[in-house]
Amino acid sequence: MSANCVSVYCAARIASKSDCESVPLLSCSLLTNATSASRFESPVGSPARMLADIRMSIAANALKNPSLGTESVAELVGYQSIAAFRRAFTPRMGVTPGAWRRSARPTA
């Protein structure tokens, strides 16, 4: 199973606002979810970890857009509340979404 296939799968999970654990990776690999996860985990981490990393990358880029509020960014990457988004974003990025937005703002 290629990492690209799993990336496409996880991107589809983000778009449908579900997680990698809720649907097996059978669409790409024809393996069970447990087998897919164990084979995929070695080179790049678990599918759930990859999904979280993709979500935070998308969120970090979206937070640079001043026309998108934090709530909109949270919803964009599949979180139902700002609090849940903040709890996921802060440990991965080292700062809160608001601090990230301020640091990403161009200086005059």
N, C-alpha and C positions, 0 to 999 in steps of 0.2 A: 504494500500500500504506500503510495507516495505522499509526501508531506503536502504537495500541491492539492491532491485530492481532498485531504482532510481540511486544508485551508478553505477550499471551495465549500465543503460541507459545513464548516463552522460559520462561514460568512452567510450561508443560507439559514443557519440556525439563528444568527443575529437578526437577519431580516424578518424571520418569522417570530421573533421574540421568545424563543425557547432555548434550551440549553443542549449541549452535546450529549448529556446523559439521557435525555428523554427519548431519543430515537437512535437505534443502532446505526453504525456506519455501513450497514449492508449495501446501501445504494452505491457506494464506491468500491468496497472491498469484497463483498460476499462472505464476510466473516461475522461472527457474533460480536456483540458490543464488547464483551469481556476480552475476547481474543484480539480484537482491533485495538483496544486500549493497551493491552500488555505489549503488543508488537510495536505500537506507535510510541509508547512511553519512553523507550530507550533513547532514541536520538533527540527528541525535542520536548519531552515532557508529556503529560497526559493530554488527551483531547480537551478536557475541561480547562486545563491550564492554558492551552493554546487559545481557546475561545476567550478566556478572561484577558489574555494579552492582546488579542485582536480588538476586543471591546475597548480596552483602555487606550490603545493606539488611535482608534477611531475617535474616542472621546477627547483625547488630548488635542487632536487636530481640530475637532469641531469647536472646542472651547476657544480657539483662536479667532473664531468668527464672532464679532461683537453683536451681530443681529440674532444669534441663538442664545437663549437663556439657559441656565444650568438645567432647569427642568426639561427643556426640549432636548438637550444633549443626553440627559439620563434616559429619556424615553427612546431616543434614537438608537442607543446601544442596548436597549432591552430591560432597563430598570423601571419598576413601577413607582418608585419613590426617590426623591432626592437624597434622603437619608441612606437608603441602601446603596445608591450610586456613590455617595461620599465615602461610605465604609469600604467599598471595593476599590475606589480610585486612590484614596489617600495612602494606604500601605504600599501599593504598587508604584506610585509616582513620587512618593515622599512628601507631597504637599496636598492641601485640599484643592478641589476643583477651582475655587475662587482664587486661591494663591497662584495656581497654574495659569489661569486666565490673565491675571495681573502681570505675571512674569513673561508671558508670551506677547503682551501688548508692545507694539513698536514704540521706541522712545523718540521723542521729537528733537 
